[in-house]
Amino acid sequence: MELRQLRYFVRIVELGSMGRAAIDLDMVQSALSQQISRLEGELSTRLLQRTNKGVVPTEAGLAFFREAQLALRHADEAARAAREARLSGTVSIGLAPTTASVLGVPLMRAMRERYPDVRLHMVGSLSGHLSGMLNARQLDLAVLFDTQPARRWSVLPLLEERLFLIRSRQQGVPAAAATREPLPHKLHLAQLQDEPLILPTGPHGLRSTLEAAFAHVRLAPRIAMEIDSLELLMDAVNMGLGSTIQPWSAVGRHPDADQRFEMAEIAEAPACRLASLCSLSDDELSPAALAARVVLADCVRTLVGSGQWIGARLV
């Protein structure tokens, strides 16, 4: 049982509607319903009764509601007491551009709310560069995709991201695009044998993942360009100079992504990217860095649980 589940349940009872509670909590209704089902499973009892007008608590639900309200008040008081310690210091956090497009702002906002005296140093770079910076003690924490160099790191798997073939919706660039078929919902890697791909270079986690996935189906990708800048890479894809294989977060910065790009999920199981929260060993981290590690993991769970991190699942 988690505190967030108590908060979800209390809000549903207060509003009398799963739909209104989902809007109030900024969640997808199906994700909220799933959390309540898990809570009911944990307690082995039905807490809510669905009606034509919404939901009402059962007798067990009403008893649970009163205790949940009390538990949440105590938790909030404990959190306020902890914050009064006024943790301070500087924490350096590295995020790859795709990760930063989804996690960056929520993480900075959460750190400002919980630890206003902690100064963040945020670094955006490709995963391979961040690994080197972590090894050189230039970062305290980083979200990485290739943890092979993790000799003295603390590694916490966070999430898996499904990968998508992404290409421009522009017609006529290249000329063959004018007659191409729309992308299906899913594609197999074998269908991409002749697809000109724009990818980052070898040292970075995504490229390693893709090469392993192509090797699994005994194919070599057709590399049109190698670009070690997500912004420039996506500009090239947007211009129709080639396609790319990326998680959804690669287009997360574009509010008009549906108009710019078309996407197809890669069907093969190996074609997914594991993101892990890596840090220096605990005895090397400051109290501020330890606190930031907890906040970062909380933000990831919230984003995935609310459906805001499309194509991702917690591990």
Summary of the structure (lengths in Angstrom):
residues: 315
radius of gyration: 22.3
end to end distance: 17.3
largest distance: 66.7
contacts: 972
relative contact order: 0.16
helix: 47%
strand: 23%
